[in-house]
Amino acid sequence: MLTLLALALTIVGSACLYLASPNQRWLSRMPPARPLLVLGTVLLLIGLALWIAALRPLSGVAVALHVVMVCLFALPYAAALRGTRRRRHG
């Protein structure tokens, strides 16, 4: 259960960081960046603490970094795929 909570917080924190970027393509209007950066950072830190609590410290840090890396890699592609589907069906 702790692992699922850590995973969820890490994914949501990564999404907040992506949405705070000026190059994000998920939303049509740019949301305020500062609150999203703060929220994303807090969620990632809590997620990191939960990963460390669920696993050993070094393993927790490694897993947290890998989840963030995969999310920040996948979110731009998911946004591009979403935009392609909108144009095709819209």
C-alpha positions as CSV (number, residue, x, y, z in Angstrom):
1,M,0.0,0.0,0.0
2,L,2.9,2.3,0.8
3,T,4.4,1.6,-2.5
4,L,1.2,2.5,-4.4
5,L,0.9,5.8,-2.5
6,A,4.5,6.6,-3.3
7,L,4.0,5.8,-7.0
8,A,0.8,7.9,-7.1
9,L,2.5,10.9,-5.4
10,T,5.5,10.6,-7.7
11,I,3.4,10.5,-10.8
12,V,1.2,13.4,-9.8
13,G,4.3,15.4,-8.7
14,S,5.9,14.8,-12.1
15,A,2.8,15.8,-13.9
16,C,2.7,19.1,-11.9
17,L,6.3,19.8,-12.9
18,Y,5.4,19.1,-16.6
19,L,2.4,21.3,-16.5
20,A,4.5,24.1,-15.0
21,S,6.8,24.1,-18.0
22,P,6.2,26.8,-20.7
23,N,6.6,24.0,-23.3
24,Q,3.8,21.8,-22.0
25,R,1.2,20.8,-24.6
26,W,-1.4,19.2,-22.3
27,L,-3.4,22.3,-21.5
28,S,-4.4,25.0,-24.0
29,R,-3.8,27.8,-21.5
30,M,-0.7,28.0,-19.4
31,P,-1.5,27.6,-15.7
32,P,0.4,29.6,-13.1
33,A,3.8,28.0,-12.9
34,R,4.9,28.9,-9.4
35,P,2.1,27.0,-7.5
36,L,2.6,24.0,-9.7
37,L,6.3,24.0,-9.1
38,V,5.8,24.2,-5.4
39,L,3.1,21.5,-5.4
40,G,5.1,19.2,-7.6
41,T,8.3,19.6,-5.5
42,V,6.4,18.9,-2.3
43,L,4.7,15.8,-3.8
44,L,8.0,14.5,-5.1
45,L,9.6,15.0,-1.8
46,I,6.8,13.2,0.0
47,G,6.9,10.5,-2.6
48,L,10.7,10.1,-2.1
49,A,10.2,9.8,1.6
50,L,7.6,7.1,1.1
51,W,9.8,5.2,-1.4
52,I,12.6,5.3,1.2
53,A,10.2,4.1,3.9
54,A,8.9,1.3,1.6
55,L,12.4,0.2,0.4
56,R,15.9,0.6,1.5
57,P,17.2,4.2,1.3
58,L,19.4,3.7,-1.8
59,S,16.7,1.6,-3.5
60,G,14.1,4.2,-2.7
61,V,16.0,7.0,-4.2
62,A,16.8,5.0,-7.3
63,V,13.2,3.9,-7.8
64,A,11.9,7.5,-7.2
65,L,14.3,8.9,-9.8
66,H,13.4,6.2,-12.3
67,V,9.6,6.9,-11.9
68,V,10.2,10.6,-12.3
69,M,12.4,10.0,-15.4
70,V,9.8,7.8,-17.0
71,C,7.0,10.2,-16.3
72,L,8.8,13.3,-17.6
73,F,9.8,11.3,-20.7
74,A,6.2,9.9,-21.3
75,L,4.1,13.0,-20.6
76,P,5.2,15.1,-23.7
77,Y,4.5,12.0,-25.9
78,A,1.1,11.5,-24.3
79,A,0.3,15.1,-24.9
80,A,1.3,14.8,-28.5
81,L,-0.7,11.7,-29.0
82,R,-3.7,13.4,-27.4
83,G,-3.3,16.3,-29.8
84,T,-3.1,14.0,-32.8
85,R,-6.3,12.2,-31.8
86,R,-8.1,15.5,-31.2
87,R,-7.2,16.7,-34.7
88,R,-8.3,13.4,-36.3
89,H,-11.7,13.3,-34.5
90,G,-12.3,17.0,-33.9
